[in-house]
Amino acid sequence: MRHATISLILSLLLITSFGACITMQMMNEEADYLQEHVLSQARVASWGVNVSKVMALTGSSSDLETPEYQDLKDLMTEYHEDMPGIRFVYIVGMLDNGTPFFYVDSEPPDSPDYSPPGQLYYDVPDCFDSSFQGEELVTGPQKDRWGEWITGMVPLRDPLTDEVVAILCVDLEASIWDWTIVMGGLPYALTTILIAALVTTFYFIGTRQEKEGLRQAQAAKELRQANDKISIMNSITRHDINNQVTVLNGYLSLAKDKVQDPSVLEYLDKMTHAATNIQQHIGFTKDYQDIGVKTPVWSNVHDQLRTAFSMLSPSGVELEDDAEDLEILADPLVGKVYYNLIDNSLRHGKNVKSIKVSVVEEGNGLKIIYTDDGIGISDTVRMRLFNGKDSSANGLGLILIRDILAITGITIEEKGEESKGARFIISVPADAWRRSGGDKMTAPSESDGPD
């Protein structure tokens, strides 16, 4: 956890540093672009100025009546209207003592920002010095009585002597300058913030998942310990009960040898039967406890059928199947499925002579059809067959079958008819069966079974 936190901090520092560098670079590029834009606006405006008309002005109120001033005034006004974002366009001269003054500006005479010819500029008097020395430049942001500006300056030269006689200036509001630069870097800043936020989010998600994983691992450990304790307790309890039932059966057998009264013998037989049922139930609890404990495995249906059949050793009964190359993915206890089905046929089918197991492929799935030629199962019993409520149909064994198969999504149902034999259909999903080799065989239809 500590290493992950350090990695997060280092990652955020790296992302922030890199993002800040990119953002500043883009803002600087935007500032360079704006600077060149303002200067180009001033440069283009200077190309349209007739410098001889500027030289004809005196920089005093007497210029107001001259045609040269009016022409320049109209030109400044036109430039102001045609240059988006530019607030002022004006021409500045300089007195012999170095004080700047206005020749003409773009404001109408009734504007509070109007500068009449000859008005002196005292706010930042040295800002024009470099331009009067012949340099094109952009200055600012700088404040004066009109506001805060970025100013582009282009010298106006005497065409005969090439001396600088005045400066043409354009003013861009500093707020527009700042906003444009900020907007140039904003996408990169937001991207940096977004990446940092995503990294932080993934960190906290990972941390939470790690904590949840540790919690689940601890819970699983505690659950295993609890299950182990329960398993040990169940094993001891089953062992003790079986021992006591064995003792009980022994005493019942001795009692039968000593008793001659038929009514008492009948009671003793019922007690013996009850003791046998207890042993069967105890056996069921052991098998049921083991379901799902081990990982499902691939098992050969044919081999497990034959093993279960040989364990029961039924005389006069034939087993036929076409599942030699079929394997299903099931709980390791799946052999008990076949054992219980065959045992049910032998004990409840009444004179069963033939058991048949057929395989039918349906789409990607598969059905294993188990049939016998016994007396079948009544509709009343069939309704309670897999819920354990019908002891006459060995309900506990069928519950065991159902739950063993359910581990890997396999289902079982009984579809036979009374007096026509039992018919169990085991449905296997696509991912729980395979052929061990050879071509797929064409299995009989679901309606096939013993005659």
Helices and strands as residue ranges (DSSP letters): H 2-47, H 51-55, G 61-65, H 67-82, E 86-94, E 100-105, G 125-128, H 129-132, E 137-144, E 147-157, E 164-173, H 174-258, H 262-290, E 297-300, H 301-312, E 318-321, E 326-330, G 332-334, H 335-348, E 354-362, E 365-372, H 379-383, G 391-393, H 395-406, E 411-414, E 423-428, G 430-432, E 433-435
